[in-house]
Amino acid sequence: MCRLFETIRIENGGAVSLCWHQRRVAEVSAVELAPYISRLFLPAEGVYKLRIDYDARNGITGSTLREYAARPVRTLKKVRCDTVSYPRKYAVRDVLDELRAMRGGCDDVLIIKDGCVTDVSYANILFSENGKWYTPDTPLLPGTCRARLLSEGAVCERRITEADICLYDMAMLVNAMLPFDEARAFPVSGII
């Protein structure tokens, strides 16, 4: 049985975008996140990272809660891997860890599969063009923040190839812990 996990942003005592996490969990399991979270002690102030481990057969197997501070990202190294697959939030992330180890002096890697932009090792990526934001239509893992932004119309999906990157102005990473915030965007010249 594959072990899976959800990472949920806890902000000022509340679980952010819980319905989007529940949708993803429901694709593979009957696990209910809200009742579990309601039994946890959540700090009333600050931002925390809640990781809930689960599998389809045993349900929730544990969780951890840690104070969270985003690490700034300004540089990404493009790495090509046509065999990478990460369609679920698997607890075993060996292939992503191996790719991330190739980052050299960069903050992380931008994974290219079959010539198309996918994700970085732990987040989805957005690109801006003339003030409008786009996300690749070829993500390894369609994240919960990405899904919400698409449903709200804040970003649009688009095929983005490796050669297309230079056509954009800025890039931004998003995931459950990194909400959309243009202040975190960085120039695409930081993608090498």
C-alpha positions as CSV (number, residue, x, y, z in Angstrom):
1,M,0.0,0.0,0.0
2,C,1.4,3.4,-1.0
3,R,1.8,5.9,1.8
4,L,0.6,9.3,1.0
5,F,0.5,12.7,2.8
6,E,-1.1,16.1,2.7
7,T,0.6,19.3,3.7
8,I,-1.9,21.9,5.0
9,R,-1.2,25.5,5.9
10,I,-2.4,26.3,9.4
11,E,-2.8,30.1,9.8
12,N,-3.9,31.7,13.0
13,G,-5.5,28.4,14.2
14,G,-7.3,27.5,11.0
15,A,-6.7,25.1,8.1
16,V,-6.4,27.0,4.9
17,S,-8.1,25.7,1.8
18,L,-9.1,22.4,3.5
19,C,-11.8,21.6,0.9
20,W,-9.1,21.4,-1.8
21,H,-7.0,19.0,0.2
22,Q,-10.1,16.9,0.9
23,R,-10.9,16.7,-2.8
24,R,-7.4,15.4,-3.5
25,V,-7.5,12.8,-0.7
26,A,-11.0,11.7,-1.8
27,E,-9.5,10.6,-5.1
28,V,-7.7,7.7,-3.4
29,S,-9.1,7.3,0.1
30,A,-12.1,7.7,2.4
31,V,-10.0,9.6,4.9
32,E,-11.8,12.7,6.3
33,L,-9.4,15.4,7.2
34,A,-11.6,17.9,9.0
35,P,-12.6,15.6,12.0
36,Y,-8.9,14.6,12.4
37,I,-7.7,18.3,12.4
38,S,-10.5,19.3,14.8
39,R,-8.9,17.1,17.4
40,L,-5.5,18.6,17.1
41,F,-4.2,21.5,19.1
42,L,-3.5,24.3,16.6
43,P,-1.7,27.5,17.7
44,A,-4.0,30.5,17.6
45,E,-1.3,32.7,16.0
46,G,1.3,32.2,13.3
47,V,1.8,30.0,10.3
48,Y,2.4,26.3,10.7
49,K,2.9,23.3,8.4
50,L,0.7,20.4,9.1
51,R,1.7,17.1,7.5
52,I,-0.9,14.3,7.7
53,D,0.3,10.9,6.6
54,Y,-2.3,8.3,5.4
55,D,-3.0,5.4,3.2
56,A,-6.1,4.0,1.6
57,R,-6.3,0.9,3.8
58,N,-5.3,2.2,7.3
59,G,-6.5,5.8,7.0
60,I,-4.5,8.5,8.9
61,T,-1.3,7.0,10.3
62,G,0.1,10.2,11.9
63,S,0.8,13.9,11.6
64,T,3.4,16.5,12.4
65,L,3.0,20.2,13.0
66,R,5.9,22.6,12.6
67,E,6.2,26.4,12.6
68,Y,6.7,27.5,9.0
69,A,8.9,30.2,7.3
70,A,9.1,30.2,3.5
71,R,12.6,30.0,2.1
72,P,13.1,32.5,-0.7
73,V,13.6,31.1,-4.2
74,R,15.4,33.2,-6.8
75,T,17.2,30.6,-9.0
76,L,16.1,27.3,-10.5
77,K,18.2,24.9,-12.5
78,K,16.5,23.2,-15.4
79,V,16.8,19.4,-15.2
80,R,15.5,17.0,-17.8
81,C,13.9,13.7,-16.9
82,D,11.4,12.0,-19.2
83,T,10.7,9.1,-16.9
84,V,9.7,11.1,-13.8
85,S,6.2,10.4,-12.5
86,Y,4.6,11.8,-9.3
87,P,0.8,11.8,-9.8
88,R,0.0,11.5,-6.1
89,K,1.5,13.1,-3.0
90,Y,3.6,10.0,-2.2
91,A,5.5,9.8,1.1
92,V,8.4,8.2,-0.8
93,R,9.8,11.0,-3.0
94,D,13.2,9.4,-4.0
95,V,13.0,10.5,-7.6
96,L,12.2,14.1,-6.7
97,D,15.0,14.1,-4.1
98,E,17.4,12.8,-6.7
99,L,16.4,15.5,-9.2
100,R,16.7,18.2,-6.5
101,A,20.2,17.0,-5.7
102,M,21.2,18.2,-9.2
103,R,20.4,21.9,-8.3
104,G,24.1,22.8,-7.9
105,G,24.2,26.4,-6.5
106,C,20.5,27.1,-7.4
107,D,17.7,27.2,-4.9
108,D,15.9,24.3,-6.6
109,V,15.3,22.5,-9.9
110,L,12.7,23.1,-12.6
111,I,11.8,19.7,-14.0
112,I,11.4,19.3,-17.7
113,K,9.7,16.2,-19.0
114,D,9.4,15.4,-22.7
115,G,10.4,19.0,-23.5
116,C,7.6,20.5,-21.3
117,V,7.8,22.4,-18.0
118,T,6.3,20.5,-15.1
119,D,7.1,21.6,-11.5
120,V,9.9,22.2,-9.1
121,S,10.7,19.5,-6.6
122,Y,8.1,20.7,-4.1
123,A,5.8,23.2,-5.8
124,N,3.9,24.1,-8.9
125,I,5.2,27.0,-11.0
126,L,3.5,30.0,-12.5
127,F,4.8,32.3,-15.2
128,S,3.7,35.9,-16.0
129,E,3.3,37.5,-19.4
130,N,2.1,41.1,-19.6
131,G,0.6,40.9,-16.1
132,K,-1.3,37.6,-16.7
133,W,-0.3,34.4,-14.9
134,Y,0.0,31.0,-16.5
135,T,0.7,27.5,-15.2
136,P,2.0,24.6,-17.3
137,D,-0.7,22.1,-18.4
138,T,1.8,19.3,-17.7
139,P,2.3,19.3,-13.9
140,L,3.8,16.3,-12.2
141,L,1.4,16.8,-9.3
142,P,-1.6,19.2,-9.8
143,G,-1.4,20.9,-6.4
144,T,-4.3,22.2,-4.3
145,C,-3.2,25.9,-4.5
146,R,-2.8,25.5,-8.3
147,A,-6.3,23.9,-8.6
148,R,-7.9,26.7,-6.5
149,L,-6.1,29.5,-8.5
150,L,-7.3,27.9,-11.8
151,S,-10.9,27.6,-10.5
152,E,-10.9,31.3,-9.4
153,G,-9.5,32.4,-12.8
154,A,-6.4,33.9,-11.2
155,V,-4.2,31.8,-13.5
156,C,-4.7,29.9,-16.8
157,E,-3.3,26.6,-18.0
158,R,-1.0,26.7,-21.0
159,R,1.5,24.3,-22.7
160,I,4.9,25.7,-21.7
161,T,7.9,24.1,-23.3
162,E,11.5,24.6,-22.1
163,A,12.1,26.9,-25.1
164,D,9.0,29.1,-24.1
165,I,10.4,30.0,-20.6
166,C,12.3,33.1,-22.0
167,L,8.9,34.4,-23.4
168,Y,7.8,35.2,-19.8
169,D,8.8,38.0,-17.4
170,M,8.5,36.5,-14.0
171,A,8.0,33.1,-12.2
172,M,6.4,32.2,-8.9
173,L,6.2,29.0,-6.9
174,V,2.9,28.0,-5.4
175,N,1.8,25.2,-3.1
176,A,-0.3,24.8,0.0
177,M,2.3,26.6,2.0
178,L,3.2,29.2,-0.6
179,P,0.0,31.1,-1.6
180,F,-0.1,33.3,-4.6
181,D,1.9,36.5,-3.8
182,E,3.5,38.6,-6.5
183,A,6.0,39.8,-4.0
184,R,7.6,36.3,-4.1
185,A,7.9,36.4,-7.9
186,F,11.4,36.3,-9.4
187,P,12.7,37.1,-13.0
188,V,12.8,34.1,-15.3
189,S,16.5,35.0,-15.9
190,G,17.0,33.1,-12.6
191,I,16.1,29.9,-14.4
192,I,19.3,28.4,-15.8
